[in-house]
Every structure is written in C-alpha cells, then in structure tokens.
Amino acid sequence: MGAGKKVWGYYPVGDVWLPLRYNALGQLEVDMALVNLNDLADVNAPAPANLDLLTWNNVAGEWQNRGLDISDDLTPTLGGNLQGLGLGITNLGFAQGVERLEAQVPTNTTIVAGVIITLTLDTTVDTQGGAATDDLDNIFGMAVAGTFLVLRAFNAARTVVVRHGVGNIQLKGGRNVELDNTDKCLLLFYDGNNWLDVGLPDRPGEHFNALAGTIVYNAAGVGSTPRTATILGVVGAVITLTAPVSLNFFDPWGLMTGNVYAKIRNNNLAQYAWVQAATPNTLTVTNAADIVGWLGGHIISTSRVGAASPDYELDLTPTIGGNATAITCGMSAQDWGVVTGAESITVRHTPVVMYSTCQVSGFLMMTYPIVPVLASQHIYVRDVASGAGALFTSINCFGWFE
C-alpha cells in the first residue's frame, strides 16, 4: 500500500466508515485509536476506559460498557460458550465456580518459513509442504501473557523440530525438541515476549545424544604417559619435532582430527597449548599465540592443566555438547610388550576414577564404560605400558548424556 493511503471499512448500522489497519499477524482490524465508540449507533459506552469489557445486550440491542464482577454468572451473557477464547471453557459462572472445563478439538496448523499462527490451546503442527522434517522457530497468534500452549506433531511420519532461541521459543537446557510422533507433547507458557518450555526441571544425565562413533583418543605404538618429544622449530601454529613421534601426543592419521583437542606442556617454559592435528613429525595447535617463544631444543610432554602429569588432558568440545555430564564409549587397550610383576594397562578417567586394568601380553582388552566428564567437556587419560612402543589404546565415543 502506498505511503499516506489508508484502508476504510463501511459499518452499515451506524452509517459510518471506520479506519482499518493490519496487525502484527497480518490480520485486518478496526483501528480503534481513531474511533469514537459513541459514533456507532448500537454502542452505549459514554466513557470507555482502556481494556473495558463491552458486552452485547439483546434487550437493548446494543453493546454496553460493563466491568467484570467476579460474582457474575456470565452464562446468560455469553451464551454458555467461551470456545472462541481458545480455552474450550463452557458454562462459566463465577458465583458457582467453574462447572466444566472441556478439551478442545485440536487445531492443525502448518509451518510457513519457520512460523505458525495458532489461536487454540491444543495445536498440532505439520511441516511445510509435507516435508519429512521442518523447523519451528516462532509462534504467533496467542499473544497474551500467561497463555499456555500444547504442541504435538500432526503426522508421525513428519518431524517438527522446535528450535531453541532462534525466534521466540526458549527450551529447557537450550536443546531443540523433536516432535516425531503424535503422542509426544510440548507444553509452553507465554511470558509476554517468549514461549517458555514448562516441562520438569532438567536432571543431569536424563538426555542422551547418540553419535555414529567418533574417535577421541588413538595412541598407537607408544609408551606410558607422560610421553615427551623435542622441538626442532616452530612456525606459526605448527611445531616440528626432531623425530616422527607426534603419535606420542596426537593421532597423525587424522582419526582424532576435528573430534578433540589434546593438551601439551612446554617443560622448559611451563606453558601449555592444545593440539588439533598432526603429521608424523609435526603438531598443529589451536592458537599460534600459545606457542610464541617455544624454541628448538625445548621439551614438550603430554599433560593436564597445571602440571606435567601422567594424566593426559583431552578437550571433547568438538564432539560433545556444553551440557554434557558423561560419555558412553568403547575403550580398547593392547600391550605387545612382556608383562612382568605389577605392570598393567590402565585407562583412567576423572573426575570420577574409572579403571579398566588388566595384565596382558599380546592380548586385546575392550570395555564399554560410561565415563563422567568435567564441566569444561574435558577428560583425563592415563596410559601404563610394559615398555616403550608397546601400547595401543583408543577411545571411541558413541554419545553423551546431559
């Protein structure tokens, strides 16, 4: 519509033209800011105030300005049916209390560009164009603070992904919710700005996020931790070693790349950096600024924060979510050395210490534990081998709890 132009609607009872406007939902409505109710023949409202209730009086044949008394029985006035309010309430008499609350027939609405518009408490949602999956980011229509809304999938074969924080929907734990069957419900509450998930408070570990299998640790042909190497030189974020022993710190075949960061320590400077990739004789760190001043001849070692320790610290941020409390994984260990005395293979994880320990020679051991993780998404790994170059260990992450 061009600038300066306005839509008008004819009101035949009062023989007047009323100014119209489009609201935020694209609906056409009377622009009441420019209307004097006394101009309308069937309105008796000499001094209407903001949010006054107008009720129709059949006897007088007019709309009347009337406040709402909590002792009123609205059944005669409203005809015994408040279905139009979207709550499915009938026979509401405040003097006698609520006689009956009836569930509405659910209204189906279809996502359009991430948006639905609904005016009913019970709403089923379908994907746009019948797609197998579709994202729901915004909900409009019931814009009164204090409103509740129940969402369900319209068709079990089409998944509606309700997304957290993209639009006006805020969900527990910052997680998206998939409505992937018609029995799954999502209860939301409108606070005047956003729709809030009002499900039960989160319990740590109640949600599981599956992975296809992601290698977060792979040490092949190495000795016990801590393991060391000597720096030949440093250029940017790349450390070149004097020998092809990067496997002491990070898998050089790319199996760990993109899944995990491993902490190394410069023993000469007591400084730390995170390795994100490797070739047989180089290590690439996440931040070149962390290794400024690292020089040829310096010794680096596997480490955890604050010390040169047998525990090797791994950051699983690339693989698991920020709310992760534990991972489920497959751990394997094989020692090709000669076992003597108390020598053993130990794969150890903290903060809760979990051991998988066995004395072996040319024997493969596999376990499938649930391993707690630190709030920072870190775990510690310790290798104990019977000799240098004798140990092969790996951790394959299958998912995480949050």
Number of C-alpha atoms within 10 A of each C-alpha: 6 5 5 5 7 10 14 14 12 12 12 10 9 13 11 14 13 18 17 17 15 12 11 9 9 8 8 12 13 16 15 12 7 10 13 14 16 14 12 19 16 17 19 19 18 11 11 16 9 6 7 13 13 17 16 16 12 9 6 10 12 17 19 18 18 14 11 12 10 10 11 14 17 19 15 12 13 14 11 15 16 16 14 10 12 14 19 18 19 18 19 22 18 15 12 10 11 12 11 12 12 10 12 15 11 15 14 18 19 19 21 16 13 19 17 19 17 21 17 24 23 22 23 22 23 26 24 19 10 14 12 15 17 21 21 27 20 22 20 15 12 19 16 11 13 12 16 19 22 15 21 24 26 24 18 16 14 21 23 29 19 23 21 22 15 13 15 16 22 22 19 15 15 12 15 17 18 20 24 20 16 17 10 12 18 17 16 21 18 21 14 12 11 19 26 19 20 15 11 7 9 11 9 12 14 9 16 14 14 14 15 8 13 19 22 25 24 23 20 19 18 22 21 19 21 20 22 19 21 19 21 18 16 20 13 13 17 19 25 21 23 16 13 14 21 22 21 24 28 32 23 23 13 15 16 22 19 16 20 24 25 26 21 26 23 23 17 12 12 11 17 21 21 22 24 22 26 23 17 17 18 24 24 21 23 16 15 16 11 15 21 12 10 20 17 15 14 16 18 25 23 27 30 23 14 10 14 20 17 19 22 25 23 22 23 23 16 14 18 24 16 15 19 25 21 22 26 21 23 18 20 18 25 23 28 19 18 14 17 11 7 9 15 19 26 20 23 21 21 18 13 11 11 15 15 18 15 18 19 21 16 13 12 14 17 14 14 15 14 16 21 22 22 16 12 13 21 22 23 21 19 22 23 21 27 23 17 13 17 20 23 20 22 19 24 21 26 17 21 25 22 19
